[in-house]
C-alpha cells in the first residue's frame, strides 16, 4: 500500500513523537501496524499473571501490577494505532502506573505502618509532579529519567530482597538468573529503541528492499515492546513472589514463556563454565 495516497482513519497525527515505522502502510485503520500489535504482548503477560493468581490468597492488591501490564499494552496499542497526543499521554502515563505500585510494594516490604504511609504519600506526590509537568509542559526528559530510575530501583531492590529472604542457595540462584534475564531484556530492548531512532533511514531502505513480511523483522520499536514486556513481566512476577512469601519451592516452571527456557539455559551455561 502506498501510504502517500492513504486517508488515515484517525486523521492527521498530533503526537509529538513518531517512530521509524512508516505510517498507514498496511491499513488506513492502524497508523503503525507492528508497533500496535507488538504492544499486545503486555496484555498477554498481564492476563497470564492474573490467571496464575486465581487460586491464591489476597489476590486483590496482587492483581494491581498485572492489571498495570494490561494497561500498558492497551495504552501503547492505542497510541501507535492513532498517533494522537492524548493517546501518547495515556501511553506514557501507563508506564508510571505500572512502576509506581511495584516501587510501593518493594519499598514497604516488611516496613512499619508509619514508613508504609510515608512511602505511599511520597510516591503519590512524585507521580503527580512527573505527570503534571510532563503533560502540561510537553517535557519528555523528566518522564524518561523518572521511569528509568524506577526500573533501576525495582531491579536492584528486588535482587536485594531475594538475597535476604531466600535461604535455599539453589532457589536463590534461579531467581537471580531470572532477574538478570529480565534486566538483559530491558537493556536489549532499549538498544533496539535507540538503533530504531539512529538508523531509521537505513532501516526504511532495508524494508523497501526486502519487502513484506521480512520487513516486519526490522521494526525495532516493535522488538522494544516485546523485550520490555518480558522484562516488565519478570519484574511484576518477582516482586509479587518475594513480597508475598511464596518462595518455598521453585516457581520457575509456573512463570510465562520464555522464562522457564531462559532459566534452564542460563543454569546450563553457568554449569558448563564452572566445569571448565
RODO-2510 file (C-alpha; in nm, 4 decimals, decimal comma):
residues 276
     n   res          X          Y          Z
     1     x     0,0000     0,0000     0,0000
     2     x     0,1290     0,3470    -0,0923
     3     x     0,0971     0,5408     0,2332
     4     x     0,1106     0,8732     0,0497
     5     x    -0,2338     0,8084    -0,1016
     6     x    -0,3982     0,6720     0,2145
     7     x    -0,6546     0,8769     0,4027
     8     x    -0,5850     0,7971     0,7718
     9     x    -0,8938     0,6790     0,9568
    10     x    -0,7786     0,8673     1,2695
    11     x    -0,6929     1,1860     1,0891
    12     x    -0,3584     1,3695     1,0942
    13     x    -0,1047     1,2802     1,3615
    14     x    -0,0982     1,5119     1,6630
    15     x     0,1572     1,3260     1,8780
    16     x     0,4984     1,4872     1,9061
    17     x     0,6763     1,1503     1,8848
    18     x     0,6645     0,9394     1,5718
    19     x     0,8795     0,6332     1,5374
    20     x     1,0598     0,4773     1,2440
    21     x     0,7734     0,2593     1,1266
    22     x     0,6088     0,4207     0,8238
    23     x     0,2527     0,5292     0,8919
    24     x    -0,0574     0,3596     0,7463
    25     x     0,1409     0,1240     0,5224
    26     x    -0,0655    -0,1878     0,5964
    27     x    -0,4123    -0,0408     0,6589
    28     x    -0,5709     0,3022     0,6953
    29     x    -0,7125     0,1967     1,0326
    30     x    -0,3739     0,1451     1,2046
    31     x    -0,1004     0,4083     1,1856
    32     x     0,1924     0,1899     1,2963
    33     x     0,0950    -0,1715     1,2364
    34     x     0,3817    -0,3596     1,4031
    35     x     0,4166    -0,1113     1,6884
    36     x     0,0461    -0,1503     1,7594
    37     x     0,0224    -0,5271     1,7580
    38     x     0,3555    -0,5868     1,9334
    39     x     0,2094    -0,3867     2,2236
    40     x    -0,0422    -0,6648     2,2810
    41     x     0,2304    -0,8822     2,4353
    42     x     0,1926    -0,6740     2,7526
    43     x    -0,1743    -0,7708     2,7659
    44     x    -0,0927    -1,1395     2,7187
    45     x     0,1559    -1,1386     3,0062
    46     x    -0,0883    -0,9476     3,2266
    47     x    -0,3679    -1,1949     3,1609
    48     x    -0,1354    -1,4879     3,2257
    49     x    -0,0327    -1,3371     3,5584
    50     x    -0,3940    -1,2785     3,6628
    51     x    -0,4794    -1,6356     3,5690
    52     x    -0,1965    -1,7611     3,7912
    53     x    -0,3467    -1,5717     4,0859
    54     x    -0,6882    -1,7343     4,0633
    55     x    -0,6240    -1,9999     4,3297
    56     x    -0,4089    -1,7851     4,5577
    57     x    -0,4943    -1,5771     4,8623
    58     x    -0,5226    -1,1987     4,8866
    59     x    -0,5292    -1,1577     4,5113
    60     x    -0,6896    -0,8112     4,5158
    61     x    -0,3816    -0,5984     4,5715
    62     x    -0,1603    -0,8525     4,3947
    63     x    -0,3578    -0,8129     4,0737
    64     x    -0,2820    -0,4390     4,0508
    65     x     0,0586    -0,4844     3,8871
    66     x    -0,0695    -0,7390     3,6359
    67     x    -0,3525    -0,5005     3,5517
    68     x    -0,0770    -0,2417     3,5061
    69     x     0,0836    -0,4618     3,2409
    70     x    -0,2505    -0,4868     3,0633
    71     x    -0,2917    -0,1097     3,0874
    72     x     0,0487    -0,0510     2,9281
    73     x    -0,0458    -0,2787     2,6399
    74     x    -0,3839    -0,1142     2,5822
    75     x    -0,2473     0,2398     2,6011
    76     x     0,0585     0,1643     2,3876
    77     x    -0,1541    -0,0031     2,1207
    78     x    -0,3960     0,2899     2,1225
    79     x    -0,1120     0,5363     2,0821
    80     x     0,0600     0,3600     1,7935
    81     x    -0,2722     0,2924     1,6245
    82     x    -0,3841     0,6574     1,6251
    83     x    -0,0699     0,8721     1,6768
    84     x    -0,2729     1,1269     1,8719
    85     x    -0,1435     1,3489     2,1508
    86     x    -0,3920     1,2264     2,4084
    87     x    -0,3157     0,8601     2,3356
    88     x     0,0562     0,9351     2,3613
    89     x    -0,0019     1,0849     2,7053
    90     x    -0,2027     0,7804     2,8122
    91     x     0,0782     0,5530     2,6932
    92     x     0,3394     0,7402     2,8953
    93     x     0,1095     0,7665     3,1971
    94     x     0,0542     0,3906     3,1940
    95     x     0,4292     0,3282     3,2257
    96     x     0,4307     0,5084     3,5612
    97     x     0,1072     0,3419     3,6674
    98     x     0,2956     0,0141     3,6273
    99     x     0,6202     0,1072     3,8041
   100     x     0,4745     0,3098     4,0937
   101     x     0,2793     0,0217     4,2574
   102     x     0,5854    -0,2019     4,2163
   103     x     0,8021     0,0582     4,3882
   104     x     0,5466     0,0853     4,6661
   105     x     0,5472    -0,2897     4,7266
   106     x     0,9246    -0,3308     4,7405
   107     x     0,9876    -0,0129     4,9419
   108     x     0,7232    -0,1050     5,2004
   109     x     0,8138    -0,4727     5,2254
   110     x     0,8313    -0,5590     5,5972
   111     x     0,8138    -0,1867     5,6786
   112     x     0,6381    -0,0299     5,9740
   113     x     0,2903     0,1230     5,9246
   114     x     0,4407     0,4714     5,9577
   115     x     0,7011     0,4068     5,6883
   116     x     0,4379     0,2455     5,4656
   117     x     0,2178     0,5567     5,4837
   118     x     0,5166     0,7854     5,4229
   119     x     0,6280     0,5906     5,1155
   120     x     0,2740     0,5968     4,9785
   121     x     0,2497     0,9739     5,0233
   122     x     0,5926     1,0423     4,8717
   123     x     0,5320     0,8185     4,5693
   124     x     0,1904     0,9763     4,5104
   125     x     0,3408     1,3258     4,5192
   126     x     0,6281     1,2314     4,2874
   127     x     0,3918     1,0566     4,0459
   128     x     0,1672     1,3648     4,0330
   129     x     0,4585     1,6038     3,9793
   130     x     0,6111     1,3949     3,6999
   131     x     0,2877     1,3561     3,5078
   132     x     0,1643     1,7153     3,5520
   133     x     0,4994     1,8569     3,4391
   134     x     0,5157     1,6081     3,1529
   135     x     0,1662     1,6733     3,0211
   136     x     0,1488     2,0465     3,0901
   137     x     0,4921     2,1321     2,9504
   138     x     0,5372     1,8582     2,6876
   139     x     0,8551     1,7763     2,8797
   140     x     0,9977     1,4338     2,7916
   141     x     1,3274     1,4155     2,9841
   142     x     1,1714     1,4085     3,3320
   143     x     0,9341     1,1323     3,2223
   144     x     1,2158     0,9223     3,0737
   145     x     1,4584     0,9745     3,3627
   146     x     1,1995     0,9036     3,6312
   147     x     1,0848     0,5880     3,4530
   148     x     1,4437     0,4676     3,4098
   149     x     1,5186     0,5405     3,7757
   150     x     1,2085     0,3487     3,8825
   151     x     1,3129     0,0467     3,6748
   152     x     1,6627     0,0615     3,8268
   153     x     1,5264     0,0792     4,1824
   154     x     1,2864    -0,2087     4,1209
   155     x     1,5643    -0,4272     3,9782
   156     x     1,8217    -0,3578     4,2492
   157     x     1,5802    -0,3678     4,5413
   158     x     1,4203    -0,6921     4,4212
   159     x     1,7621    -0,8566     4,3875
   160     x     1,8483    -0,7453     4,7411
   161     x     1,5241    -0,8853     4,8826
   162     x     1,5817    -1,2173     4,7046
   163     x     1,9256    -1,2411     4,8640
   164     x     1,7842    -1,1614     5,2076
   165     x     1,4695    -1,3739     5,2022
   166     x     1,5648    -1,6854     5,0067
   167     x     1,7840    -1,9136     5,2151
   168     x     1,7989    -2,2046     4,9699
   169     x     2,1074    -2,1304     4,7549
   170     x     1,9759    -2,3233     4,4533
   171     x     1,6426    -2,1402     4,4526
   172     x     1,8149    -1,8076     4,5154
   173     x     2,0406    -1,8658     4,2166
   174     x     1,7454    -1,9480     3,9911
   175     x     1,5586    -1,6357     4,0941
   176     x     1,8679    -1,4206     4,0475
   177     x     1,9134    -1,5703     3,6989
   178     x     1,5551    -1,4818     3,6117
   179     x     1,6111    -1,1312     3,7468
   180     x     1,9261    -1,0887     3,5372
   181     x     1,7395    -1,2162     3,2310
   182     x     1,4718    -0,9524     3,2839
   183     x     1,7374    -0,6812     3,3147
   184     x     1,9060    -0,8132     2,9998
   185     x     1,5750    -0,7918     2,8103
   186     x     1,5269    -0,4322     2,9224
   187     x     1,8796    -0,3420     2,8133
   188     x     1,8482    -0,5166     2,4785
   189     x     1,5092    -0,3572     2,4202
   190     x     1,6468    -0,0125     2,4966
   191     x     1,9299    -0,0747     2,2498
   192     x     1,6733    -0,1646     1,9843
   193     x     1,4825     0,1561     2,0661
   194     x     1,7974     0,3650     2,0167
   195     x     1,9004     0,1923     1,6937
   196     x     1,5483     0,2354     1,5580
   197     x     1,5912     0,6113     1,6025
   198     x     1,9534     0,6483     1,4951
   199     x     1,9439     0,4169     1,1905
   200     x     1,5904     0,4923     1,0725
   201     x     1,6857     0,5804     0,7166
   202     x     1,8855     0,2615     0,6732
   203     x     1,6067     0,0522     0,8246
   204     x     1,3434     0,2021     0,5941
   205     x     1,5612     0,1385     0,2882
   206     x     1,6137    -0,2195     0,4041
   207     x     1,2384    -0,2719     0,4422
   208     x     1,1756    -0,1452     0,0917
   209     x     1,4471    -0,3754    -0,0417
   210     x     1,3353    -0,6992     0,1260
   211     x     0,9589    -0,6344     0,1181
   212     x     0,6902    -0,7905     0,3357
   213     x     0,6817    -0,9975     0,5506
   214     x     1,0595    -0,9874     0,6146
   215     x     1,0423    -0,6097     0,6515
   216     x     0,8486    -0,6617     0,9746
   217     x     1,1621    -0,8052     1,1373
   218     x     1,3384    -0,4671     1,1038
   219     x     1,0709    -0,2825     1,3025
   220     x     1,2953    -0,2400     1,6063
   221     x     1,0453    -0,0414     1,8111
   222     x     0,8243    -0,3488     1,7961
   223     x     1,1121    -0,5535     1,9358
   224     x     1,1428    -0,2919     2,2133
   225     x     0,7803    -0,3668     2,3034
   226     x     0,8372    -0,7424     2,3107
   227     x     1,1588    -0,7257     2,5114
   228     x     1,0305    -0,4711     2,7636
   229     x     0,7110    -0,6732     2,8032
   230     x     0,9242    -0,9722     2,9032
   231     x     1,1308    -0,7545     3,1380
   232     x     0,8163    -0,5970     3,2816
   233     x     0,6592    -0,9352     3,3439
   234     x     0,9767    -1,0547     3,5171
   235     x     0,9660    -0,7506     3,7454
   236     x     0,5975    -0,7934     3,8307
   237     x     0,6243    -1,1687     3,8882
   238     x     0,9375    -1,1489     4,1052
   239     x     0,8084    -0,8576     4,3135
   240     x     0,4849    -1,0478     4,3686
   241     x     0,6716    -1,3622     4,4733
   242     x     0,9244    -1,2017     4,7083
   243     x     0,6740    -0,9745     4,8831
   244     x     0,4128    -1,2439     4,9471
   245     x     0,6436    -1,5132     5,0847
   246     x     0,5685    -1,7682     4,8115
   247     x     0,9277    -1,8808     4,7715
   248     x     0,9158    -2,2147     4,9481
   249     x     0,9583    -2,4014     4,6198
   250     x     1,0914    -2,3329     4,2723
   251     x     0,8304    -2,1214     4,0855
   252     x     1,0200    -2,1207     3,7540
   253     x     0,8033    -2,3675     3,5634
   254     x     0,4888    -2,1720     3,6541
   255     x     0,6198    -1,8497     3,5002
   256     x     0,5300    -1,7466     3,1483
   257     x     0,7400    -1,8317     2,8435
   258     x     1,0301    -1,7783     2,7801
   259     x     1,1331    -1,7627     3,1481
   260     x     1,1474    -2,1396     3,2156
   261     x     1,3524    -2,1867     2,8981
   262     x     1,5799    -1,8920     2,9801
   263     x     1,6331    -2,0124     3,3380
   264     x     1,7349    -2,3603     3,2190
   265     x     1,9669    -2,2150     2,9546
   266     x     2,1421    -1,9806     3,1976
   267     x     2,1777    -2,2599     3,4510
   268     x     2,3305    -2,4925     3,1912
   269     x     2,5709    -2,2245     3,0731
   270     x     2,6891    -2,1370     3,4221
   271     x     2,7281    -2,5065     3,5000
   272     x     2,9385    -2,5594     3,1879
   273     x     3,1532    -2,2570     3,2737
   274     x     3,2204    -2,3905     3,6239
   275     x     3,3207    -2,7320     3,4868
   276     x     3,5819    -2,5649     3,2691
***
